[in-house]
Amino acid sequence: MINETAIWLILALPVGAFAIIGLLRPVIGPQSKWTGWVTIAAIGASFALSVAALASVMTEGVQHFPQRDWISAGSFTLSFGLLLDPLTAIMLVVVSGVSLLVQFYSQAYMHGDRGYTRYYAYMSLFTASMLGLVCARNLVQLFVFWELVGISSYLLIGFWMDRPSAAAAAKKAFIMTRFADFGFLLGILYLYSQNPAWLDIPALYDAVAGGAIAATVATWISLGFFMGAAGKSAQFPLHSWLPDAMEGPTPVSALIHSATMVTAGVFLVARFFPLFEASNAMMTVALIGGFTAVFAASMGLVANDIKRVLAYSTVSQLGYMMLALGVGGYVPALFHLFTHAWFKAGLFLASGSVNHATGTFNMRYMGGLKRYMPWTYAGMVIGGLSLAGLFPLSGFWSKDEILAHTLEPGSVTGYAVLGLGLLAAFLTAFYMFRAIYMTFHGTYRGGAEAEAADLKNDGQPIPPGMGHTHLAESPWIMVAPVTILAVMAIGAGFFSNPPANLGINGKHGFGRFLTHNDAVFHSPEAAEHAGAKPHFNWPIALGSTGLALAGIALASAMYLRVSISPQTLGRLFPHAHRVLYRKYYFDELYEDLIVRKGFHRLFAGAFSWADGNWLDNVNVQISAWTGRIGRGLAIVQNGQAQTYVFAMILGAVTAIAAFLIWF
Amino acid sequence: MTAHDWWIIAPELAAAGLAALLVIADLALRNKRILAELAVIGLAAPLFFSLNLWFGWYGDTTDPSALFGAITADRFALFFHFLLIGVSAAVILASTKYLERMPGLRGEFLALMLFSMSGMMMLVSAKELVAIYVSLELTALPVAALAAFHRGARSVEAGLKFLVLSAIASALLLYGMVYIYGFTGSTNLEIILQRLNEIPSQPDQPFGSYGVLLGVVLIVAGFAFKMAVVPWQMWVPDVYEGSPTPLAAFLSVASKAAAFAVIIRVLYAAFGSEPLTQDWSGLIAALAAVTMTVGNLLALSQKNIKRLLGYSTVSQAGYMLAGVAAVSANSGSAGFIAGPQGVLYYLMGYAFTNLAVFLSVIAITHRTGNELISGLNGMGRRSPVVAMLLTVGLLSLLGVPPTVGFMSKAFVFSAAVNSGLIWLAVIGVVNTAVSAYYYLRIVRAMYFEEPSSDEPIRADLRALAATGTAAAGVAVFGIGPWFLLKLAEESLTIL
């Protein structure tokens, strides 16, 4: 039994690091060396405690901690507390573990940055918020951390705030996710209006189990929650902020926009899984997830910025997780979240390492880096193979489990999303290996300097933040986290799954652990239904592997041996290429239709008209009269004590008279 | 007097003794710089005796009543003891630099302030009308002397005005007390309640009888002077402007808290029976509405920061009164406590908030010597830490979440709604919106206006510590209100 204080410490330690760094910043200056170590120490301790929490849940099951009063006024009470179930335990370890590696990596990557101190303050704040999010017991408490996660993401995307593109990206991310949070909040309010006690998550589980929530109510609440989740996890049609979020520093992308924060949406759906199951919203979740998986992957096919390729890939993989949840695959979804966190963080850190050497993210100016950066190359290939889902890497097991689970419900939706999932598997393998070939194979194409020269020739401005080339392997403090994450990319699936998946024994460690939670899964059947036992499906495994190999083969034909010229292909299908390259025109659509026509012209226009013709006048009159009354009253305040005495006596007399008149 | 009596009045005696000790120390010590530190350390004595009464460590403290029922050391009184001691310590800490401008008078300043504080401690403990009156005078007289401390024309005017007007208010109060005594034959609050229940009330007369009407209204008027309730508030801006700023800080927090404590005690203990509560609740609600509105309207056009803060304390008194008025129709149920509970929370939060504001203003103005709002221009750059603390305080006064000011207003207004005073809550919310104009004007001056010079202003470390503690309280108790709420709830068990 782990101590409650220990769990509080998991989030209090990074909060402490944030407070210390933030408060001392005026004293220690913007580039203080030790802030990194303070953050690492705090998050390292959090990680150790998270592992202890996981061990405790593994041996003793769900841990129960008391509910505490937060605000209690009359009949209104709001409580807070800790929820430590298998889901929380896994998330704690993933978040603190990835965060710890990223903080190490940042030591070198952010070295010499003008905002070094600020960077670590924000990183600590983010980690604390995310840890708080996963162990919240009350829905309002969860929402507070949810928003804190949003704000720290905003701060980190716009970390280089002097770059207009970063500031715009931060704003875009914040506004889009806030828009989605509106749905989440409506869901919370609707739930609250049904029964205030249900804000407490264990109480909500009991209510769902007892059938106290009608299916229609559950559906509306679930759709509200899913809207928030879709925003945070960048699901179609709220996906367009995530690729832009790559304007933040690369370690931020690795931690926040691939491994942890964006999985908060998946976590949210998993947290309220019983509610979703009781509702009719599951099909929506599955279809949106499946569609997003293919949709985002298709945009990754033509992107030239290595981080954007990875960003599309993240959106696509999050779609996979949503798809799995939508077909009832609680375990496969979270298993994929678990494996994805490691290999995607590794891929991002490797791309940062590439950027460290070449000064750019544009893959058209890379190539041939294999020779200079063998460790980074190895990390990227292992991560890429895992992402593509090749045996026996971790991505293979988790992706396969998801695909196999789509057959579980035996519904049309299931078959539809299976098709989408297989298509996405092919596309994923293709774009990932396209990126690897463009970056590491062939001949070196000049890096940042060449890109700057080309931009100059085209008469375009050179974006800020473009570095310099120094072709060499990155320092060990950057390579080491990449290596550790590569090991995890191999092992994360391995240590729990293959024996079960291949039918050597019937036990599935990860699934058994996750479903060992009576509040969510009341019966062994329910647990099995959620994927607690393996469903190794040879046709699907072989088929998806075949598709992934086909994708890799196509990528190598086009970008390694150039037997099929990408340029020719682009010319053959000019429209398709343009649509993909312009991201299906979603940015334009949002910008033009929603922001300019809808918001600016219609909405703001109407208000502006009402404001100018009507409200303004009222306002002017109100403020003028307020001022006039104020000045009128001030005449009485003339500094004469006799006036004051008169007012005092008059006051008493008036009060008595008022009683006599109106009683 | 028995040993028991001594233990009960020990906090007040320790406070008065500390004040006397400071007068002697002022004469005896050559190094007068340490007087302020001495005073702050000395405050540990009344604090210790109050804590002793709360936890019952030493002595016979099971029965809180002493001196034939005139004085009590119940939780309600102790709650305010803690508040008063904390406020005094913070004000003294923050004004040490300020006091250096009056080198010869440091000892007197501290001693007078502590005498006034001991009066306030007595006031919140008093359970009997004569004791209340005497302690009220003890709080007022030192203040009149302190207000005149600068000896300039404005300062002397402030002192004299306070003396005269406070005497008039005392007269109103005394007049009201006499009516109540004449009507019930007792000055003890509990016995007054019993007698009022025994005497048959006239259903066609307010308060059951014209005599009680006169008594209650005049007593309320007398306390309203201290609470800065319209129309008995007119001394506030003049005295705040003319007197030393630390005194203004002390008055705006400690004096107001003590007055609210005594009015809650008198109204709920002596006039807390059913038909009466409805009558005075209406009176208090009307005063609340008028006070918050007039205070806000007058604050709008102020240019001097101390006058502006004076009007701000007036409007804040209006919000608090809304909580006092929130007597639920079904007394005895949970709702009966909710209003006063909100007020106690409000007062504690307001102490942190207003101290953060006033102490920041002291830290800046005693350097610049400019008490206009425009004198704060560009302070965000010249003195970033103090400007930040002041902003926190102002946001709390305005009632922006997650500050303690937001929670206070939420509790008080919801208590008002629960007891059927929806109109009052609406007026309160509208007033809050109006107050944004003048609170945020100060923030704008600090961050968006060009400073007259770029010379940084360094704040004294002791002042920063006191101000920072206050601002931290604003944030901490705003995010986690439960500690103060529990404390307030426990303190109200006596009502």
Interface residues (C-beta under 8 A of the other chain):
Chain A: P26 D69 W70 I71 S72 A73 G74 S75 F76 T626 G627 I629 G630 R631 L633 A634 V636 Q637 G639 A641 T643 Y644 V645 A647 M648 I649 L650 G651 A652 A655 I656 A658 F659 L660 F663
Chain B: L160 K161 V164 L165 I168 A169 L172 D204 Q205 P206 F207 L213 L214 V217 L218 V220 A221 A224 F225 V230 P231 W232 M234 W235 P237 D238 D279 L283 A286 L287 V294 L297 L298 L300 S301 A334 G335 A338 G342 P384 V385 M407 A410 F411 S414 A415 N418 V434 G480 P481 W482 L485
